[in-house]
């Protein structure tokens, strides 16, 4: 556990804590941050317990958190920090991009998730975004999340509307999200006429007379968000 050299910082300076058990990685990341006006590293932690203690002591704006560390891991440390100090933004920076790790981090309260090796500009933008209250996920992570929620929506549709074909479930999910026929056609690589035919079939099968009723019925079944 270590503190960065103390110096007077402007009120607008973002203060960062790095939590990673690799010294070379911490050193390189700190050097990158030191090269940016308006950011400063105020501490380094080598395990989850140190990350929690330093975060609560130093009150940084952002914690850059690895997942695999000795003692309490990054997920547990994130949960403890966010629970005790919800104003501190945690940005996961790790080698892992499996769905289990991603969703565990989100559930723990992380505001962002990047894979190590992300471009420096992407990392710095992510720091600024989470510090301002936003959420950031790298391209690969975002695709994984879209795939997960699409699969979940299709599973819900299969249970709620077993009479629909897989294609009709895809289209109903998009209808419930407010997509027009043209948008659905473009997203699924279909002609607008084909989508219209599917929409008519969906309305008949789920016994609704128009798009508004279809949206209500789909959302009541947990499809397309609420």
Order of alpha helices (4+ residues) and beta strands (2+ residues): beta-beta-alpha-beta-alpha-beta-alpha-beta-alpha-beta-alpha-beta-alpha-alpha-alpha-alpha-alpha
